[in-house]
Amino acid sequence: MEIKVLFTILISTIFINNYVLYQILGLCPFLGVSKKLDSALGMGLAVIFVMTLASFITYLVYKYILVPYDITYLRTIFFILVIAALVQLVEMIIEKTSPGLYQALGIFLPLITTNCAVLGVAVLNINSGFIDAEMGLLKSVIQGFGGGVGFTLALLLMAGIRERLELAEIPENLKGLPITFIIAGIMALAFLGFSGMKI
């Protein structure tokens, strides 16, 4: 039974409750980094790593520090500190292993710290009741991983479409950001179709 629950959480966060296209979180990197597939993939992998680890660490911080000391009102500050530390780690790793990707991501890599999708996963894990439930830590990590995969999927789809649009004839007044918003809206409508899916 537990495997079915974990699978449901994973599929739900990737397709049905996609943080970018359904919950409208994390639009800054979604619109900014989705011009090229290479940078979109690099950003997506970084977000998967940060979301998964942030879900793991924030769960432990909340359950073993904030709740016992009755300081749950400080959760946002603690969660942002955890996310900022993880982003610094990712930034150092990418800078050492792939300087080209580091340059391509530019300012958007440090912006993962303030990406509301990453913070949203941590807060939703707490609000989903995973803290007191059995297998709470595992469910939180799966939700974080699924959220990151869903974010990456949306980013890659948008990057692929935008690369193809460079070759298309688009009216002058729709070039750039206007056509990007139209595509994002159509993608959100397409993902809304998953909301009727029974698992």
C-alpha positions as CSV (number, residue, x, y, z in Angstrom):
1,M,0.0,0.0,0.0
2,E,2.8,2.4,0.8
3,I,4.4,2.0,-2.7
4,K,1.0,3.0,-4.2
5,V,0.8,6.1,-2.0
6,L,4.4,7.1,-2.9
7,F,3.7,6.6,-6.6
8,T,0.6,8.7,-6.4
9,I,2.5,11.5,-4.7
10,L,5.2,11.3,-7.4
11,I,2.8,11.4,-10.4
12,S,0.7,14.0,-8.7
13,T,3.6,16.5,-8.2
14,I,5.0,15.9,-11.7
15,F,1.8,16.2,-13.7
16,I,-1.4,17.0,-11.8
17,N,-0.1,19.6,-9.2
18,N,2.9,20.8,-11.2
19,Y,4.4,23.7,-9.3
20,V,5.0,25.8,-12.4
21,L,2.0,25.1,-14.6
22,Y,-0.7,24.4,-12.0
23,Q,0.3,26.2,-8.8
24,I,2.1,29.0,-10.7
25,L,5.2,28.9,-8.5
26,G,8.8,29.5,-9.8
27,L,7.9,31.5,-12.9
28,C,11.1,33.6,-12.9
29,P,13.5,30.8,-13.8
30,F,10.8,29.2,-15.9
31,L,10.6,32.2,-18.2
32,G,14.2,33.3,-17.9
33,V,16.2,30.1,-18.4
34,S,13.9,28.4,-20.9
35,K,15.5,29.9,-24.0
36,K,18.0,27.0,-24.6
37,L,17.6,23.3,-23.8
38,D,21.1,23.0,-22.3
39,S,20.7,25.7,-19.7
40,A,17.1,24.5,-19.0
41,L,18.4,21.0,-18.3
42,G,21.2,22.2,-16.1
43,M,18.8,24.5,-14.1
44,G,16.2,21.6,-13.9
45,L,18.8,19.2,-12.5
46,A,19.9,21.8,-10.0
47,V,16.3,22.4,-8.9
48,I,15.7,18.7,-8.5
49,F,18.7,18.4,-6.3
50,V,17.8,21.4,-4.2
51,M,14.1,20.5,-3.9
52,T,14.8,16.9,-2.8
53,L,17.5,17.8,-0.3
54,A,15.5,20.8,1.0
55,S,12.5,18.5,1.6
56,F,14.7,16.1,3.5
57,I,16.4,18.7,5.7
58,T,13.4,21.0,6.3
59,Y,11.4,18.0,7.4
60,L,14.0,17.2,10.0
61,V,14.4,20.8,11.1
62,Y,10.7,21.2,11.5
63,K,10.1,17.9,13.4
64,Y,13.2,17.9,15.6
65,I,13.9,21.6,16.2
66,L,10.9,23.8,15.5
67,V,8.1,21.7,16.9
68,P,9.9,20.5,20.1
69,Y,11.0,24.1,21.0
70,D,7.6,25.5,20.0
71,I,9.1,27.9,17.5
72,T,7.2,26.8,14.4
73,Y,6.4,30.4,13.5
74,L,10.1,30.7,12.4
75,R,9.7,28.0,9.8
76,T,10.0,30.3,6.8
77,I,13.3,31.8,8.0
78,F,14.7,28.4,8.8
79,F,13.6,27.0,5.5
80,I,15.1,29.9,3.5
81,L,18.4,29.4,5.4
82,V,18.4,25.7,4.5
83,I,17.6,26.4,0.8
84,A,20.2,29.2,0.6
85,A,22.9,26.8,2.0
86,L,21.9,24.1,-0.5
87,V,22.0,26.6,-3.4
88,Q,25.4,27.7,-2.5
89,L,26.6,24.1,-2.5
90,V,25.0,23.5,-5.9
91,E,26.5,26.7,-7.3
92,M,30.0,25.7,-6.2
93,I,29.6,22.2,-7.7
94,I,28.4,23.6,-11.0
95,E,31.1,26.2,-11.1
96,K,33.8,23.6,-10.6
97,T,32.4,20.9,-12.8
98,S,30.8,22.8,-15.7
99,P,32.0,26.5,-16.1
100,G,30.0,26.8,-19.3
101,L,26.8,25.8,-17.7
102,Y,27.6,28.1,-14.7
103,Q,28.0,31.1,-17.2
104,A,24.8,30.1,-19.1
105,L,22.7,30.0,-15.9
106,G,24.1,33.3,-14.8
107,I,21.9,35.1,-12.2
108,F,19.2,32.4,-12.3
109,L,21.3,29.9,-10.3
110,P,21.4,32.1,-7.2
111,L,17.8,32.9,-7.7
112,I,16.9,29.3,-6.8
113,T,17.3,30.6,-3.2
114,T,14.3,32.8,-3.6
115,N,12.5,30.5,-6.0
116,C,9.0,30.2,-4.4
117,A,8.6,26.7,-5.9
118,V,11.5,25.4,-3.7
119,L,10.1,27.1,-0.6
120,G,6.6,26.0,-1.6
121,V,7.6,22.3,-1.6
122,A,9.0,22.7,1.9
123,V,6.0,24.5,3.2
124,L,3.5,22.1,1.5
125,N,5.3,19.1,3.0
126,I,4.5,20.6,6.4
127,N,0.9,21.5,5.5
128,S,0.2,18.1,3.9
129,G,0.3,16.4,7.3
130,F,3.4,14.4,6.4
131,I,5.1,15.3,9.7
132,D,2.8,13.3,12.0
133,A,2.0,10.5,9.5
134,E,3.8,7.3,9.2
135,M,6.5,7.4,6.5
136,G,6.4,11.2,6.7
137,L,10.0,11.8,5.8
138,L,9.9,9.5,2.8
139,K,6.7,11.2,1.5
140,S,8.2,14.6,1.9
141,V,11.3,13.6,0.0
142,I,9.2,12.0,-2.8
143,Q,7.1,15.2,-3.0
144,G,10.2,17.3,-3.2
145,F,11.8,15.0,-5.9
146,G,8.5,14.9,-7.9
147,G,8.2,18.7,-7.7
148,G,11.7,19.1,-9.0
149,V,11.0,16.6,-11.9
150,G,7.8,18.5,-12.7
151,F,9.6,21.8,-12.7
152,T,12.3,20.3,-15.0
153,L,9.7,18.9,-17.3
154,A,7.9,22.2,-17.7
155,L,11.3,24.0,-18.2
156,L,12.4,21.5,-20.9
157,L,9.1,21.7,-22.7
158,M,9.2,25.5,-22.8
159,A,12.8,25.5,-23.9
160,G,12.1,23.1,-26.7
161,I,9.1,25.2,-27.9
162,R,11.1,28.4,-27.7
163,E,14.0,27.0,-29.7
164,R,11.6,26.0,-32.4
165,L,9.9,29.4,-32.3
166,E,13.2,31.1,-33.3
167,L,12.7,29.5,-36.7
168,A,9.0,30.4,-37.0
169,E,7.5,33.5,-38.5
170,I,5.9,35.3,-35.7
171,P,4.2,38.7,-35.9
172,E,6.5,41.4,-34.7
173,N,4.3,42.5,-31.8
174,L,4.2,39.0,-30.4
175,K,8.0,38.3,-30.5
176,G,9.8,37.7,-27.2
177,L,7.9,37.8,-24.0
178,P,4.3,38.0,-25.4
179,I,4.5,34.7,-27.3
180,T,6.2,33.2,-24.2
181,F,3.3,34.1,-22.0
182,I,0.8,32.7,-24.6
183,I,2.8,29.4,-24.7
184,A,3.0,29.2,-20.9
185,G,-0.8,29.7,-20.7
186,I,-1.5,27.0,-23.3
187,M,0.9,24.6,-21.5
188,A,-0.9,25.3,-18.2
189,L,-4.2,24.5,-19.9
190,A,-2.7,21.3,-21.3
191,F,-1.5,20.2,-17.8
192,L,-4.9,21.1,-16.3
193,G,-6.1,18.1,-18.3
194,F,-4.2,15.9,-16.0
195,S,-6.3,17.1,-13.0
196,G,-9.1,14.6,-14.0
197,M,-6.7,11.7,-14.0
198,K,-7.5,8.8,-11.6
199,I,-4.5,7.0,-10.1
